[in-house]
Every structure is written in structure tokens, then in C-alpha cells.
Amino acid sequence: MTDQRPAPAAPAAGLRERKKRRTRDALLRAALLLFVSQGYDKTTVDEITDAVDVSQRTFFRYFANKEEVAFAVQDLVESHFVAALRARPGSEGPLEAMRNAVLASWDTIGEAISEVVPVDLYMRTYRLIESTPALLAVHLRRSTELEERISLLIAAREGLDVDADPRPRVAVAAFSGVMRVTGRLWGQGEDASVAAIRRMTEAYLDQIGPALASDWR
């Protein structure tokens, strides 16, 4: 006899997780909107929670502090890049792999960001980080930590000991330096789009080879 009983309802745990995700995303969107509209330093946790109509206790259940909120989407972007770098074929050299990974990331990151916040809000937040001393200091510290993570990844790709062979860290330092320059220059420009920073990133990365040449004339 065929069992025609209805399928069980979705587990309560799954519903709770989706509710938590919605609450976290709402707090994140509200915080970033306040940061870009009135400034990071001037925004309080109370203002963020009021915008979502939740308690401070709820905010701290998801974020340790305002700084963590400010860099939440950046964490996503960095993880997206690292995943893209891991996926590059072994036939590519270190700088080529990093270049192709970051450009591929800019081509596909929009969808991942938009699942959390509007892409234009993230881009405005990126500019805010570049122009806010307190956030810029954190950004530079985080960049240093990311550089070491990428150096270890590059060393593993090439079968090298990163502490015995300086080349992975040197290559990553050159790449990261270009990324910092393009991020700063893009932040000073008028076009805040993903396409604009991708174009600038590609143009500047293409100059690493010529810049390392012994003769510039």
C-alpha cells in the first residue's frame, strides 16, 4: 500500500537559522547605511538596533562591535578571492594566478554581495573604510594578515617553504601593494562601481612587469 502521508514540515532548527540570518543581514544593512550616511564614528550601536527594532543584546549576539560590522562584507570579498586563487590552475605562475583570481572575483562577487547587502552599499562602505582613519588602520592590519595567508597559499602551490624561500612573500607584497594603490585611487574618483575598480585593478596589475624592468626608458 502506498504511503500517502504528507512530507514532514521543515525542521524548526532550519527556520530558526533562516530567521537568524535575516536578523544579522538586517543589522548589517542598517549599520552600513548609517556609516555611509552620517559617518562611522558618529554612529552608535543604539542607532543601529533602533533601525532594526531589536535590542543591543541581539546586536552583540551577531557582532562583537561596530568594527566587525564594518568589515563583515569585506570578509566575504576576501574569502571569495582566496577561493578563486585556490581554483587557479597550477600552470599559472604566482603573479598570473593572483591577477586572474582578483579579476575573476570582481566579475562574480556582485552576486555574493547582493545576497547580504546591495552592491552599491558595499562599494560606498569600501570608500568609507579608505577615508576613515580608525577603519583604515584596521584595514591595513587585516591586509597584512591576508597577505600572510596568501603567501602560504602561493608557497603551497609552488611546493615551497615560505620561511626558507622569500619569493612567495615578495610576490604577494608586490600584488598587495598594487591593490592598495588602486583601492585608494578608486576611492578618490567619481565612479564608485565594481566595473571601475576592476578596470583600474587590471590596468595597474598589468604594469607590475614593466615596473620591475631595469630600464624604464
Residue frames as a rotation matrix with the C-alpha (Angstrom) as fourth column:
MET 1
0.578 0.816 0.000 0.00
0.816 -0.578 0.000 0.00
0.000 0.000 -1.000 0.00
THR 2
-0.134 -0.656 0.743 1.41
0.597 -0.652 -0.467 3.39
0.791 0.381 0.479 -0.98
ASP 3
-0.181 -0.018 -0.983 2.25
0.920 -0.356 -0.162 5.69
-0.347 -0.934 0.081 1.92
GLN 4
0.000 0.279 0.960 0.40
0.705 -0.681 0.198 8.92
0.709 0.677 -0.197 1.14
ARG 5
0.505 0.117 -0.855 1.21
0.794 -0.450 0.408 10.72
-0.337 -0.885 -0.320 4.36
PRO 6
0.948 -0.150 0.280 2.32
0.006 -0.874 -0.486 14.35
0.318 0.462 -0.828 3.79
ALA 7
0.075 -0.993 -0.089 6.02
0.544 0.116 -0.831 15.08
0.836 0.015 0.549 3.84
PRO 8
0.221 -0.032 -0.975 7.26
0.958 -0.179 0.223 16.35
-0.182 -0.983 -0.009 7.22
ALA 9
0.979 0.134 0.155 7.46
0.153 -0.981 -0.118 20.09
0.137 0.140 -0.981 7.71
ALA 10
0.219 -0.946 0.240 10.83
0.027 -0.240 -0.970 21.80
0.975 0.219 -0.027 7.59
PRO 11
-0.001 -0.283 -0.959 12.69
0.925 0.363 -0.108 21.32
0.379 -0.888 0.262 10.88
ALA 12
0.910 0.371 -0.185 12.27
0.414 -0.794 0.446 24.12
0.018 -0.482 -0.876 13.39
ALA 13
0.216 -0.916 -0.338 16.05
0.503 -0.192 0.843 24.41
-0.837 -0.352 0.419 13.56
GLY 14
-0.450 -0.363 0.816 16.15
0.893 -0.146 0.427 25.34
-0.036 0.920 0.390 9.86
LEU 15
0.466 0.707 0.532 13.54
0.656 -0.679 0.328 28.04
0.594 0.196 -0.781 10.37
ARG 16
0.826 -0.210 -0.524 15.47
0.368 -0.504 0.782 29.44
-0.428 -0.838 -0.339 13.32
GLU 17
-0.195 -0.975 0.104 18.66
0.699 -0.064 0.712 29.61
-0.688 0.211 0.695 11.27
ARG 18
-0.257 0.164 0.952 16.92
0.863 -0.404 0.302 31.49
0.434 0.900 -0.038 8.47
LYS 19
0.813 0.580 0.054 15.46
0.470 -0.708 0.528 33.93
0.344 -0.404 -0.848 10.99
LYS 20
0.484 -0.730 -0.482 18.91
0.457 -0.260 0.851 34.47
-0.747 -0.632 0.208 12.50
ARG 21
-0.439 -0.664 0.605 20.34
0.856 -0.104 0.506 35.09
-0.273 0.740 0.614 9.05
ARG 22
0.187 0.597 0.780 17.63
0.736 -0.611 0.291 37.64
0.651 0.519 -0.554 8.26
THR 23
0.930 0.148 -0.338 18.25
0.355 -0.607 0.711 39.44
-0.100 -0.781 -0.616 11.55
ARG 24
0.089 -0.979 -0.181 22.01
0.590 -0.094 0.802 39.52
-0.802 -0.178 0.570 11.01
ASP 25
-0.440 -0.240 0.866 21.63
0.891 -0.237 0.387 40.82
0.112 0.941 0.318 7.45
ALA 26
0.569 0.719 0.399 19.16
0.614 -0.694 0.376 43.47
0.547 0.031 -0.836 8.60
LEU 27
0.766 -0.374 -0.523 21.59
0.334 -0.463 0.821 44.68
-0.549 -0.804 -0.229 11.27
LEU 28
-0.254 -0.926 0.279 24.40
0.733 0.004 0.680 44.70
-0.631 0.377 0.678 8.74
ARG 29
-0.163 0.262 0.951 22.45
0.868 -0.419 0.264 46.71
0.468 0.869 -0.159 6.18
ALA 30
0.844 0.537 0.010 21.24
0.453 -0.722 0.524 49.19
0.288 -0.437 -0.852 8.78
ALA 31
0.497 -0.734 -0.463 24.75
0.439 -0.248 0.864 49.68
-0.749 -0.632 0.199 10.16
LEU 32
-0.445 -0.725 0.526 26.38
0.821 -0.094 0.563 50.22
-0.359 0.682 0.637 6.77
LEU 33
0.181 0.591 0.786 23.66
0.778 -0.575 0.253 52.66
0.602 0.566 -0.563 5.71
LEU 34
0.954 0.150 -0.259 24.23
0.290 -0.674 0.679 54.67
-0.073 -0.723 -0.687 8.88
PHE 35
0.154 -0.978 -0.141 28.01
0.616 -0.016 0.788 54.52
-0.773 -0.208 0.599 8.49
VAL 36
-0.513 -0.421 0.748 27.96
0.858 -0.234 0.457 55.90
-0.017 0.877 0.481 4.95
SER 37
0.277 0.722 0.634 25.26
0.676 -0.616 0.406 58.49
0.683 0.316 -0.658 5.63
GLN 38
0.916 0.151 0.372 26.49
-0.124 -0.775 0.620 60.01
0.382 -0.614 -0.691 8.87
GLY 39
0.057 -0.986 0.158 29.97
-0.761 -0.145 -0.633 58.58
0.647 -0.084 -0.758 9.45
TYR 40
0.062 -0.127 -0.990 31.36
0.281 0.954 -0.105 55.56
0.958 -0.271 0.095 11.24
ASP 41
-0.827 -0.509 -0.238 32.50
0.361 -0.155 -0.920 57.40
0.431 -0.846 0.312 14.35
LYS 42
-0.757 0.567 0.326 29.17
-0.641 -0.741 -0.199 59.19
0.129 -0.359 0.924 14.78
THR 43
0.102 0.817 -0.567 27.08
-0.543 0.523 0.657 56.03
0.834 0.240 0.497 14.54
THR 44
-0.465 -0.185 0.866 26.17
-0.874 0.253 -0.416 54.27
-0.142 -0.950 -0.279 17.77
VAL 45
-0.981 0.135 -0.139 25.08
0.119 0.986 0.119 50.70
0.153 0.100 -0.983 18.38
ASP 46
-0.475 0.855 -0.209 21.80
0.274 -0.081 -0.958 52.08
-0.836 -0.512 -0.196 19.74
GLU 47
-0.128 0.408 -0.904 21.09
-0.772 -0.613 -0.167 53.76
-0.623 0.677 0.393 16.40
ILE 48
-0.754 -0.203 -0.625 21.76
-0.586 0.638 0.499 50.50
0.297 0.743 -0.600 14.56
THR 49
-0.902 0.419 -0.107 19.49
0.425 0.814 -0.395 48.46
-0.078 -0.401 -0.913 16.81
ASP 50
-0.334 0.806 -0.488 16.77
-0.075 -0.539 -0.839 51.12
-0.939 -0.244 0.240 16.72
ALA 51
-0.400 0.130 -0.907 16.79
-0.886 -0.307 0.347 50.98
-0.233 0.943 0.238 12.92
VAL 52
-0.694 0.097 -0.713 16.05
-0.266 0.886 0.380 47.25
0.669 0.454 -0.589 13.05
ASP 53
0.225 0.791 0.569 13.88
-0.840 -0.138 0.524 47.39
0.493 -0.596 0.634 16.18
VAL 54
0.526 -0.148 -0.837 15.95
0.384 0.920 0.078 44.91
0.759 -0.362 0.541 18.16
SER 55
0.987 -0.154 -0.043 17.86
-0.012 -0.337 0.941 45.11
-0.160 -0.929 -0.334 21.43
GLN 56
0.312 -0.949 -0.050 21.57
-0.942 -0.303 -0.143 45.73
0.121 0.092 -0.988 21.99
ARG 57
-0.026 -0.284 0.959 21.73
-0.522 0.821 0.229 42.18
-0.852 -0.495 -0.169 23.29
THR 58
0.768 0.357 0.531 20.58
0.249 0.597 -0.762 40.96
-0.590 0.718 0.370 19.88
PHE 59
0.827 -0.518 -0.218 23.25
-0.504 -0.512 -0.696 43.08
0.249 0.685 -0.684 18.13
PHE 60
-0.032 -0.935 0.353 26.04
-0.998 0.051 0.046 41.62
-0.061 -0.351 -0.934 20.26
ARG 61
0.400 0.213 0.891 24.74
-0.209 0.968 -0.138 38.13
-0.892 -0.131 0.432 19.59
TYR 62
0.881 0.019 0.473 25.83
0.439 0.342 -0.831 38.61
-0.178 0.940 0.292 15.97
PHE 63
0.425 -0.740 0.522 28.67
0.261 -0.452 -0.853 41.15
0.867 0.498 0.001 16.12
ALA 64
-0.003 -0.523 -0.852 31.36
0.989 0.125 -0.080 41.81
0.148 -0.843 0.517 18.70
ASN 65
-0.184 -0.116 -0.976 31.43
0.399 -0.916 0.034 45.54
-0.898 -0.384 0.215 17.92
LYS 66
0.689 0.457 -0.562 30.93
-0.237 -0.591 -0.771 48.16
-0.685 0.665 -0.299 15.19
GLU 67
-0.189 -0.864 -0.466 34.30
-0.848 -0.096 0.521 47.33
-0.495 0.494 -0.715 13.65
GLU 68
-0.716 -0.058 0.696 33.23
0.104 0.977 0.188 43.77
-0.690 0.207 -0.693 12.97
VAL 69
0.382 0.911 0.159 30.10
0.438 -0.027 -0.899 45.05
-0.814 0.412 -0.409 11.22
ALA 70
0.499 -0.211 -0.840 32.10
-0.584 -0.798 -0.147 47.48
-0.640 0.564 -0.522 9.08
PHE 71
-0.437 -0.801 -0.409 34.30
-0.872 0.265 0.412 44.66
-0.222 0.537 -0.814 7.76
ALA 72
-0.038 0.483 0.875 31.67
-0.243 0.845 -0.477 41.90
-0.969 -0.231 0.085 7.54
VAL 73
0.917 0.398 0.004 31.18
-0.082 0.199 -0.977 42.17
-0.389 0.896 0.215 3.77
GLN 74
0.346 -0.880 -0.324 34.91
-0.923 -0.257 -0.288 42.70
0.170 0.398 -0.901 3.25
ASP 75
-0.322 -0.389 0.863 35.41
-0.601 0.788 0.131 39.30
-0.732 -0.476 -0.488 4.91
LEU 76
0.521 0.627 0.580 33.11
0.111 0.624 -0.774 37.83
-0.846 0.467 0.255 2.28
VAL 77
0.899 -0.205 -0.386 35.01
-0.436 -0.380 -0.815 39.54
0.020 0.902 -0.432 -0.55
GLU 78
-0.051 -0.991 0.124 38.39
-0.996 0.060 0.070 38.34
-0.077 -0.119 -0.990 0.74
SER 79
-0.185 0.046 0.982 37.14
-0.274 0.957 -0.097 34.78
-0.944 -0.287 -0.164 1.15
HIS 80
0.839 0.533 0.108 35.79
0.003 0.193 -0.981 34.93
-0.544 0.823 0.160 -2.41
PHE 81
0.580 -0.704 -0.409 39.23
-0.789 -0.361 -0.498 35.98
0.203 0.612 -0.764 -3.68
VAL 82
-0.332 -0.739 0.585 41.08
-0.839 0.515 0.175 33.29
-0.431 -0.433 -0.792 -1.73
ALA 83
0.210 0.494 0.844 38.69
0.008 0.862 -0.506 30.65
-0.978 0.113 0.178 -3.09
ALA 84
0.965 0.131 -0.226 39.25
-0.205 -0.158 -0.966 31.95
-0.163 0.979 -0.126 -6.62
LEU 85
0.188 -0.975 -0.122 43.02
-0.978 -0.174 -0.116 31.80
0.092 0.141 -0.986 -6.10
ARG 86
-0.271 -0.233 0.934 42.82
-0.496 0.866 0.072 28.23
-0.825 -0.443 -0.350 -4.85
ALA 87
0.542 0.630 0.555 40.93
0.151 0.577 -0.803 27.34
-0.826 0.519 0.218 -8.02
ARG 88
0.561 -0.373 -0.740 43.52
-0.796 -0.490 -0.356 28.75
-0.230 0.788 -0.571 -10.44
PRO 89
0.961 -0.192 -0.198 45.35
0.087 0.893 -0.442 26.10
0.262 0.408 0.875 -12.49
GLY 90
0.636 -0.765 -0.097 48.82
0.307 0.136 0.942 25.10
-0.708 -0.629 0.322 -11.36
SER 91
0.166 -0.576 0.800 50.21
0.986 0.074 -0.152 26.04
0.028 0.814 0.580 -14.78
GLU 92
0.696 0.118 0.708 49.83
0.213 -0.976 -0.046 29.73
0.686 0.182 -0.704 -13.91
GLY 93
-0.455 -0.885 -0.098 52.70
0.493 -0.158 -0.856 31.50
0.742 -0.438 0.508 -12.20
PRO 94
-0.443 0.262 -0.857 52.08
0.872 -0.094 -0.480 33.18
-0.206 -0.961 -0.187 -8.81
LEU 95
-0.754 0.143 -0.641 51.51
-0.083 -0.989 -0.124 36.72
-0.652 -0.040 0.757 -10.08
GLU 96
-0.812 0.479 -0.335 49.44
-0.371 0.021 0.928 35.49
0.451 0.878 0.161 -13.01
ALA 97
-0.469 0.644 -0.604 47.29
0.679 0.701 0.221 33.38
0.566 -0.307 -0.766 -10.70
MET 98
-0.498 0.263 -0.827 46.70
0.668 -0.491 -0.559 36.28
-0.553 -0.830 0.069 -8.29
ARG 99
-0.859 0.161 -0.485 45.89
-0.378 -0.839 0.391 38.65
-0.344 0.520 0.782 -11.16
ASN 100
-0.693 0.609 -0.386 43.43
-0.164 0.389 0.907 36.25
0.702 0.692 -0.170 -12.75
ALA 101
-0.478 0.503 -0.720 41.88
0.834 0.517 -0.193 35.39
0.276 -0.693 -0.667 -9.38
VAL 102
-0.622 0.244 -0.744 41.21
0.349 -0.764 -0.543 39.01
-0.700 -0.598 0.390 -8.38
LEU 103
-0.813 0.343 -0.470 39.75
-0.579 -0.559 0.593 39.89
-0.060 0.755 0.653 -11.79
ALA 104
-0.595 0.611 -0.521 37.55
0.186 0.736 0.651 36.80
0.782 0.291 -0.552 -11.72
SER 105
-0.578 0.351 -0.737 36.47
0.801 0.075 -0.593 37.76
-0.153 -0.934 -0.324 -8.23
TRP 106
-0.732 0.302 -0.611 35.38
-0.203 -0.952 -0.227 41.22
-0.650 -0.042 0.758 -9.35
ASP 107
-0.776 0.439 -0.453 33.45
-0.472 0.073 0.879 39.57
0.418 0.896 0.150 -12.20
THR 108
-0.287 0.647 -0.706 31.47
0.262 0.762 0.592 37.32
0.921 -0.015 -0.388 -9.86
ILE 109
-0.878 -0.164 -0.449 31.45
0.459 -0.028 -0.888 38.94
0.133 -0.986 0.100 -6.42
GLY 110
-0.757 0.605 0.245 28.38
-0.560 -0.795 0.232 41.07
0.335 0.038 0.941 -7.11
GLU 111
0.086 0.834 -0.545 26.02
-0.260 0.546 0.796 38.14
0.962 0.074 0.264 -6.74
ALA 112
-0.192 -0.230 -0.954 27.59
0.757 0.584 -0.293 37.03
0.625 -0.778 0.062 -3.46
ILE 113
-0.979 -0.187 -0.079 27.48
0.196 -0.773 -0.603 40.55
0.052 -0.606 0.794 -2.01
SER 114
-0.589 0.797 0.133 23.91
-0.608 -0.545 0.577 41.20
0.533 0.259 0.806 -3.13
GLU 115
-0.023 0.556 -0.831 22.74
0.354 0.782 0.513 38.22
0.935 -0.282 -0.215 -1.08
VAL 116
-0.279 -0.184 -0.943 23.73
0.960 -0.031 -0.278 40.23
0.022 -0.982 0.186 2.00
VAL 117
0.020 0.238 -0.971 23.60
0.277 -0.934 -0.224 43.93
-0.961 -0.265 -0.084 1.09
PRO 118
0.960 0.267 0.083 23.14
0.165 -0.301 -0.939 45.98
-0.226 0.915 -0.333 -2.10
VAL 119
0.309 -0.907 0.287 26.40
0.947 0.265 -0.182 46.05
0.089 0.328 0.940 -4.07
ASP 120
0.160 -0.250 0.955 26.45
0.274 -0.918 -0.286 49.87
0.948 0.307 -0.078 -4.21
LEU 121
0.894 0.161 0.418 26.21
-0.345 -0.348 0.872 49.97
0.285 -0.924 -0.256 -0.41
TYR 122
0.709 -0.705 0.009 29.26
0.590 0.601 0.539 47.75
-0.385 -0.377 0.843 -0.11
MET 123
0.101 -0.707 0.700 31.19
0.868 -0.281 -0.409 49.91
0.486 0.649 0.586 -2.57
ARG 124
0.447 0.112 0.888 30.31
-0.165 -0.965 0.205 53.03
0.879 -0.238 -0.412 -0.58
THR 125
0.986 -0.107 0.126 31.41
-0.099 0.226 0.969 51.24
-0.132 -0.968 0.212 2.59
TYR 126
0.442 -0.871 0.216 34.71
0.897 0.436 -0.076 50.36
-0.028 0.227 0.973 0.93
ARG 127
0.050 -0.370 0.928 35.26
0.396 -0.845 -0.358 54.04
0.917 0.386 0.104 0.23
LEU 128
0.793 0.305 0.527 34.31
-0.339 -0.499 0.798 54.88
0.506 -0.812 -0.292 3.80
ILE 129
0.842 -0.526 -0.123 36.98
0.471 0.605 0.642 52.49
-0.264 -0.599 0.756 5.10
GLU 130
0.087 -0.853 0.515 39.60
0.935 -0.108 -0.338 54.17
0.344 0.511 0.788 2.90
SER 131
-0.124 -0.078 0.989 38.66
0.141 -0.988 -0.060 57.62
0.982 0.132 0.134 4.23
THR 132
0.817 0.422 0.394 38.13
-0.340 -0.200 0.919 56.88
0.466 -0.884 -0.020 7.95
PRO 133
-0.072 -0.978 0.196 41.41
-0.817 -0.055 -0.574 56.81
0.572 -0.201 -0.795 9.95
ALA 134
-0.135 0.040 0.990 40.16
-0.844 0.519 -0.136 54.33
-0.519 -0.854 -0.036 12.55
LEU 135
0.774 0.495 0.394 38.90
-0.210 0.789 -0.577 51.93
-0.597 0.364 0.715 9.90
LEU 136
0.727 -0.567 -0.388 41.90
-0.479 -0.013 -0.878 52.42
0.493 0.824 -0.280 7.62
ALA 137
-0.214 -0.823 0.526 44.23
-0.972 0.129 -0.195 51.37
0.093 -0.553 -0.828 10.45
VAL 138
0.100 0.345 0.933 42.22
-0.453 0.851 -0.266 48.18
-0.886 -0.396 0.241 10.92
HIS 139
0.944 0.285 -0.164 42.12
-0.253 0.308 -0.917 47.65
-0.211 0.908 0.363 7.16
LEU 140
0.305 -0.912 -0.273 45.92
-0.792 -0.084 -0.605 47.80
0.529 0.401 -0.748 6.95
ARG 141
-0.387 -0.404 0.829 46.29
-0.833 0.539 -0.126 45.32
-0.397 -0.739 -0.545 9.81
ARG 142
0.445 0.649 0.617 43.81
-0.245 0.751 -0.614 42.98
-0.862 0.122 0.493 8.19
SER 143
0.852 -0.177 -0.492 45.61
-0.501 -0.009 -0.865 43.37
0.149 0.984 -0.096 4.85
THR 144
-0.183 -0.975 0.123 48.86
-0.961 0.151 -0.233 42.27
0.209 -0.160 -0.965 6.47
GLU 145
-0.265 0.166 0.950 47.15
-0.507 0.814 -0.284 39.18
-0.820 -0.557 -0.131 7.87
LEU 146
0.791 0.604 0.097 45.61
-0.197 0.402 -0.894 38.42
-0.579 0.688 0.436 4.48
GLU 147
0.471 -0.708 -0.526 48.99
-0.832 -0.157 -0.533 38.81
0.294 0.689 -0.663 2.77
GLU 148
-0.510 -0.687 0.518 50.47
-0.823 0.566 -0.060 36.15
-0.252 -0.457 -0.853 5.02
ARG 149
0.132 0.663 0.737 47.55
-0.221 0.745 -0.630 33.84
-0.966 -0.080 0.245 4.31
ILE 150
0.925 0.200 -0.322 48.01
-0.337 0.043 -0.941 34.30
-0.174 0.979 0.107 0.57
SER 151
0.067 -0.982 -0.178 51.79
-0.982 -0.033 -0.184 33.85
0.175 0.187 -0.967 0.86
LEU 152
-0.445 -0.178 0.878 51.23
-0.524 0.847 -0.094 30.47
-0.726 -0.502 -0.470 2.49
LEU 153
0.586 0.730 0.353 48.78
-0.062 0.474 -0.878 29.55
-0.808 0.493 0.323 -0.26
ILE 154
0.758 -0.368 -0.539 51.23
-0.638 -0.247 -0.729 30.57
0.135 0.897 -0.422 -3.01
ALA 155
-0.288 -0.917 0.275 54.05
-0.951 0.307 0.028 28.69
-0.110 -0.254 -0.961 -1.31
ALA 156
-0.136 0.323 0.937 51.90
-0.236 0.908 -0.347 25.57
-0.962 -0.268 -0.047 -1.15
ARG 157
0.868 0.469 -0.163 51.00
-0.229 0.087 -0.970 25.93
-0.440 0.879 0.183 -4.86
GLU 158
0.573 -0.724 -0.384 54.67
-0.691 -0.175 -0.701 26.11
0.441 0.667 -0.601 -5.75
GLY 159
0.792 -0.245 -0.560 55.82
0.382 0.914 0.140 23.43
0.477 -0.324 0.817 -3.29
LEU 160
-0.158 -0.878 0.452 57.96
0.094 -0.469 -0.878 25.88
0.983 -0.096 0.156 -1.33
ASP 161
0.034 0.053 -0.998 58.74
0.998 0.057 0.037 26.53
0.059 -0.997 -0.051 2.33
VAL 162
0.683 0.349 0.642 57.61
0.430 -0.902 0.034 30.12
0.591 0.253 -0.766 2.84
ASP 163
0.929 -0.363 -0.072 60.15
-0.116 -0.470 0.875 30.63
-0.352 -0.804 -0.478 5.63
ALA 164
0.109 -0.932 0.345 63.06
0.470 0.354 0.808 29.32
-0.876 0.074 0.477 3.57
ASP 165
-0.538 -0.212 0.816 62.17
0.842 -0.182 0.507 30.92
0.041 0.960 0.276 0.23
PRO 166
-0.611 0.261 -0.748 61.25
0.224 -0.849 -0.479 34.64
-0.760 -0.460 0.460 0.25
ARG 167
-0.991 0.105 0.082 59.67
0.051 -0.271 0.961 34.65
0.123 0.957 0.263 -3.21
PRO 168
-0.254 0.965 -0.059 56.05
0.858 0.253 0.447 33.94
0.446 0.063 -0.893 -2.14
ARG 169
0.218 0.334 -0.917 56.03
0.802 -0.597 -0.026 36.85
-0.556 -0.730 -0.398 0.31
VAL 170
-0.697 -0.515 -0.499 57.79
0.125 -0.772 0.623 39.14
-0.706 0.372 0.602 -2.18
ALA 171
-0.863 0.414 0.289 55.29
0.349 0.076 0.934 38.31
0.365 0.907 -0.210 -4.93
VAL 172
0.066 0.939 -0.338 52.34
0.957 0.036 0.288 38.81
0.282 -0.342 -0.896 -2.60
ALA 173
-0.111 -0.174 -0.979 53.79
0.605 -0.793 0.072 42.08
-0.788 -0.584 0.193 -1.31
ALA 174
-0.959 -0.254 -0.124 54.03
0.043 -0.566 0.823 43.40
-0.279 0.784 0.554 -4.88
PHE 175
-0.554 0.824 0.120 50.49
0.554 0.257 0.792 42.28
0.621 0.505 -0.599 -5.66
SER 176
0.163 0.647 -0.745 49.07
0.986 -0.139 0.094 43.69
-0.043 -0.750 -0.660 -2.42
GLY 177
-0.532 -0.425 -0.732 50.86
0.413 -0.885 0.214 46.99
-0.739 -0.188 0.646 -2.94
VAL 178
-0.963 0.231 0.140 49.14
0.056 -0.336 0.940 47.40
0.264 0.913 0.310 -6.29
MET 179
-0.190 0.952 -0.241 45.79
0.773 0.296 0.561 46.50
0.605 -0.080 -0.792 -4.74
ARG 180
-0.020 0.150 -0.988 46.23
0.858 -0.505 -0.094 49.16
-0.514 -0.850 -0.119 -2.05
VAL 181
-0.851 -0.350 -0.392 47.15
0.106 -0.845 0.524 51.81
-0.515 0.404 0.756 -4.63
THR 182
-0.798 0.584 0.151 44.19
0.181 -0.007 0.983 51.00
0.575 0.812 -0.100 -6.87
GLY 183
-0.030 0.809 -0.587 41.81
0.960 0.188 0.210 50.92
0.280 -0.557 -0.782 -3.90
ARG 184
-0.250 -0.137 -0.959 42.99
0.614 -0.788 -0.047 54.35
-0.748 -0.601 0.281 -2.76
LEU 185
-0.956 -0.160 -0.247 42.86
-0.079 -0.670 0.738 55.92
-0.284 0.725 0.628 -6.23
TRP 186
-0.583 0.812 0.027 39.48
0.488 0.323 0.811 54.38
0.650 0.486 -0.585 -6.98
GLY 187
-0.017 0.578 -0.816 38.19
0.994 -0.077 -0.074 55.75
-0.105 -0.813 -0.573 -3.68
GLN 188
-0.481 -0.241 -0.843 39.24
0.279 -0.954 0.114 59.25
-0.831 -0.180 0.526 -4.70
GLY 189
-0.987 0.077 0.144 37.49
0.128 -0.183 0.975 59.03
0.101 0.980 0.171 -8.07
GLU 190
-0.546 0.837 -0.030 33.90
-0.820 -0.541 -0.187 59.72
-0.173 -0.077 0.982 -9.03
ASP 191
0.118 0.579 -0.807 32.91
-0.688 0.633 0.354 56.27
0.716 0.514 0.473 -10.30
ALA 192
-0.293 -0.188 0.937 32.11
-0.925 0.303 -0.229 54.00
-0.241 -0.934 -0.262 -7.34
SER 193
0.686 0.664 -0.297 31.15
-0.725 0.660 -0.198 50.98
0.064 0.352 0.934 -9.43
VAL 194
0.525 -0.457 0.718 32.59
0.004 0.845 0.535 47.47
-0.851 -0.277 0.445 -9.38
ALA 195
0.776 -0.199 0.599 33.42
0.631 0.223 -0.743 47.88
0.015 0.954 0.298 -13.07
ALA 196
0.800 -0.474 0.368 35.52
-0.343 -0.865 -0.366 50.96
0.492 0.166 -0.855 -12.32
ILE 197
0.407 -0.685 0.604 37.67
-0.790 0.068 0.609 49.33
-0.459 -0.725 -0.513 -9.67
ARG 198
0.590 -0.193 0.784 38.04
0.328 0.945 -0.014 46.23
-0.738 0.265 0.621 -11.83
ARG 199
0.868 -0.261 0.423 39.30
0.356 -0.268 -0.896 48.29
0.347 0.928 -0.140 -14.77
MET 200
0.613 -0.659 0.435 41.77
-0.712 -0.700 -0.058 50.15
0.343 -0.274 -0.899 -12.60
THR 201
0.485 -0.403 0.776 42.94
-0.459 0.638 0.619 46.95
-0.744 -0.656 0.124 -10.91
GLU 202
0.727 -0.175 0.664 43.59
0.557 0.717 -0.420 45.28
-0.402 0.675 0.618 -14.26
ALA 203
0.833 -0.398 0.384 45.42
0.055 -0.632 -0.773 48.31
0.551 0.665 -0.505 -15.66
TYR 204
0.485 -0.668 0.564 47.72
-0.868 -0.448 0.215 48.62
0.109 -0.594 -0.797 -12.65
LEU 205
0.534 -0.292 0.793 48.40
-0.192 0.872 0.450 44.89
-0.823 -0.393 0.410 -12.29
ASP 206
0.865 -0.183 0.466 49.47
0.500 0.362 -0.786 44.85
-0.025 0.914 0.405 -15.94
GLN 207
0.686 -0.623 0.375 52.21
-0.357 -0.738 -0.572 47.33
0.634 0.259 -0.729 -15.03
ILE 208
0.827 -0.416 0.378 53.96
-0.266 0.303 0.915 45.13
-0.495 -0.857 0.140 -12.44
GLY 209
0.543 -0.634 0.551 56.21
0.775 0.631 -0.039 43.57
-0.323 0.448 0.834 -15.09
PRO 210
0.431 -0.382 0.817 57.18
0.510 -0.644 -0.570 46.87
0.744 0.663 -0.083 -16.75
ALA 211
0.811 -0.088 0.578 57.73
-0.444 -0.736 0.512 48.48
0.380 -0.672 -0.636 -13.35
LEU 212
0.747 -0.543 0.383 60.19
-0.049 0.531 0.846 45.74
-0.663 -0.651 0.370 -12.39
ALA 213
0.740 -0.503 0.446 62.17
0.613 0.231 -0.756 46.14
0.277 0.833 0.479 -15.60
SER 214
0.057 -0.828 -0.557 65.65
0.876 -0.227 0.427 47.53
-0.480 -0.512 0.712 -15.14
ASP 215
-0.919 -0.394 0.003 65.28
0.332 -0.769 0.546 50.16
-0.213 0.503 0.838 -17.85
TRP 216
-0.017 0.971 -0.238 62.19
0.580 -0.184 -0.794 52.42
-0.815 -0.152 -0.560 -17.91
ARG 217
-0.211 -0.111 -0.971 63.33
-0.490 -0.848 0.203 54.44
-0.846 0.518 0.124 -20.92
